Amino acid sequence: MENIYSGKLLPPGVDYGMVRDGRRSPIMWGELDLSVARSIQAGTGEVINIAGDAFYADLDPVNQGTAVIRFEDVNLSAPGAPIYITRGHIIQVPFTRLLVENEAQPGKRLRYFYGVGIDFEPGSSSSVNVSGVVSVNDEGEARSDALVSYIGQGFISGPGSVPHAQLWNPPASGKELIVQEVQLARANGGVSFGALCFHTAALGALGMQGAAKKAGSPASVAEIRTLDGAAVLGTTIAQINIGDAAKYEFRDPIILPPGFGLHSRGTSAISAGATFQWYERSL
């Protein structure tokens, strides 16, 4: 179309000759089977030697799994930050290789697209609803489906001295626990004092392993433990007066490295306990 202001044809915004002869980067892609677990700590992290400045994870809701990816910089001077990749995730950063970790996800794969000078943008059906932020509901569903999200509860059923219920991350777990919520509960009526505490030792008796939020899936390496103790244990980080129940929802999650626990603590002569919700990531 003629430019009515200059009397000349406008130059094209894109050099289609370079597109046609391959001098401009096309959208390239790859796929990684996620049925086998990969871990840097275990020496089984997957190195993918590809280069680009844009990365996009497939939005397929059925076959697409999740992984933690480190994007190396162009000079390979330092490892990149561990980024939890879910469906529809878009990363705009130069890289010359990827380092991938993932939980075993039978039947799942990580399909990805990449290139140079490509501007991936979320479409109307994408799970990205704010620039750089993935929908919380979609991300939570992906974690449950990837078998990294867990729940567990511990309870002292009789009037105890100082009842404790603990989420414990064993020293050799190879995981970090990302704690999202703790629900405190008590019986015996009235109002009592409750608290949350950090501790560096496993408490009392093993009640259960964390239960996966996807029914029929393997249990967590993390433990729910209970103790009817004679003394207050641990370092108090929060406290509240509770009746029948109280809930802690953390604006920023609590992170428990291996060898650390988070426990609730009640007052004497009550039945008390806690329900924990968390997800895990490999170290």
N, C-alpha and C positions, 0 to 999 in steps of 0.2 A: 504494500500500500504506500502511495506517495505521501511524503510529509508535506502538508499544505503550508507549513510555516517556512520551510527552507527550500522547498522545491526539489528536494533530493530524497532518495530512498534511505530509510534508517538502516544502520548496520544491524545484523542479528545479534541478540544477546548472548548466544552460544555459538561457538565454532563447530557446526555440525560435521564439517569435514574431519575434524579431529575425533569426533564421536564415531564417525563411520569407519575410519581407518585404525581405531583402537588406541589413539594417543591419549584419549581421556579415559580415566579409570571407569570401567563398568561396575555394576553391583556384583560383588563376588560373594560366595557363600561356602559354608562348611557345616559339618554335622558331627557330633560327638555322642557315642553311646554312653548313657548314664547308668546302665545296669550294674556296673562295677564301681565300687567306692574308690575315690582318689584322695590322697592326703599328702601334704608336704612333709609333715612330721614322720609319716611312714615311708617316705621316699617314693611315693606312687603318684605324685602330682603330675598332671599332663601338661607338657609344653607344646603349644601350637605355634609354629613359625609362620605367621602371617603378618602383614604390615598394612597400615592404613591410618586414617584419622577419624573414622566414624565406624561405630559398631551398633548393631541392632539385633536383639533376640526375638525369635519368631513368636507370634502371638497365638499360635495353635493351642487351644485349651485342652486338647485331648492327649497329645503325644509329647508336648514340650515340658521338660523338667526344669530344675533350678540348679545353680552352681555358684561357687565363689570364684571370681576371676580377678587376677592381678594383671593390670595393663602396664607393661614395661615402657619406659620413655624411649625416645628415639636413639639415645646414646647408650642405653642399657646400663646407666650409671647407678641405678638403684631399683629395687623391686617396687612395683606399684602398690597402691593401697588395695586391700581385699574388698571387693565390691560384690554384694549379694545380687545375683542376676536372676530376675524373674521374667515371665512372659511380657513382651513388649518393651523391655528395657532398652533405652537408647543412651549410648555413651559417645561423646564427641571429644576425643583426645588422641594425639599421635601415639602410635605403638608399633613395635616391630616384632613382638611375640606376646603370647598370652600364657599365663600359668593358671591352670584350672584345678580346683578341688570340688568334690561333690560327694554327698551321701549316695549310697546305692539306691537307685530308683528303677526297679525292674520295669521294662516296657517303655521307659522314657528316654528321650534324647534331647540334646541341646543343639538346635539348629540356629545358626547365626549368619548374619549378612554384614559385609564390611566393604570399604573402599576408600578412595582418596578424593577429597573435594565433593563428597556426597553429603547432602543435608537431610538425614532421616528426620521426619517429623511425625508426631502422633496423628493418626486419622480419627475420624469420628467414632470408630469402634475400639480405639485403643484404650488400655487401662490407665494411661497417663492423663490425669485431669488437671495437674498444675505442673508448670515447667520444672523438670528434674525430680518430681515426686510421683511415686507410683501409688495407686489407690490402696488404702490400708486393707480394705476387705479382700481385694484381689490378692495382695501379697500374703495375707494371713491364710487364705485358701491354698495358695501355692506352697506355703510351708507345711501345712497339714498334709497335703498331697505328697510332698517330698519326704515325709516321715521324719521331720526334724522338730515338730511341735508336740508338746507333752503337757499332761496334767497329773497331779497326784495329791493325796491328802493323808494327813496323820492326825490321830486323836487320842488323847488320854481319857479313857472312859470312866474313871473313878475320881473321886475328890483327891487330887494330888497335892504334893507339897508345893513344887513349882513346875507346872506342866510345860513341856517344850515340844514343838513339832518342827522338824528341820528338813529343808531341801539341801542335800549334800552332794557336792561334786567331787568324786574320788580323785586322788592325786594322779592316777594313771589313766584318767578317762580320755585324754586327748581332745577334750571338748571345752568350750565355754558355754555357760548357761546364761541365757538372756531372759531375765525374769520380768514378766509383764504385769502380773497381778498376784496378790495374796489376799485370800478371804479368811478372816479370823472368825472362829465360832466358839461358843461356850454354852454350858448348861448351868443348872443349879439356880437360875433366876438372878435378879438383881443386876447391878452394874459393877464391873470390875475393871482393873487396869490391865491393858495389853500392850505388848511391845514387839518390835522387830529388831533382830540382832544379827550381826556378822559373827562367825566363829571359824576357827581353823582346825577343828577336830570334829570327827563324826560323833553324833550324840546317840546314846542309848541303843535301842533295838531297831533293826531294819523292819519297817512296816511293809514297804512295797517299792518296786522300781517304778519310775514314771511311766504312765500309760500313754501310748501314742494317740493323737487326736483322730487318726484314721483307724477305724475299727478293724481288728484282726491283724494289726501290724506289730512288729517287735517292740519290746519295752525299751525304755531309755537306760543309759548307763548311770544316770543320776538316781539317787536314793532318797526316799522319804523315811525319816527316822524319828522316833519319839523317845522322850525321856521324862520320867517323873522324878525330878531332881530335888535335892535338898537345898540347893543354892541357885542364885541367878548366874547364868553363864553368858559369855559373849559380850560384844560391844554393841550397846543400844544405838540404833540409828533412827528410830521413830517410835512414838508411843501414842496411845489413844485410849479413852474410856469407852468401853463397849458394853452393850446389853447382850442381846442374843448373837449378834454378828456385826462385823465391820469389815470394810473392804479397802485395800490399798491398790489404787491404779496409778502406776508411775508415769508421770509425764515423759520422763526419760528412763528407760529400763535400767534395772540393776544387773550388773554383769558379775558372774561368779566364775573365776578361773579355777582350774583343778586345785584341790586341796582347800577349798573354801565352801562354807555353808551359810545359808540364811535361815534363821529360825524365828518362830513366834514364841512368845513367853507369856504365860498367864500368871495370875496371883494364886495364892494357896487356897486349898479346899474348894476347887471347882473342877469340872470336867471341861477341857479346852483342847483346841487343835487348830489346824489351818489347812487350806487348800491352795496349792501353788499352780500357776500357769506359766510356762516358759517355752522357749525354743532353743535349739543348740546349733553351734557351728564348730566345725573342725579347726584345730590349730595347725 
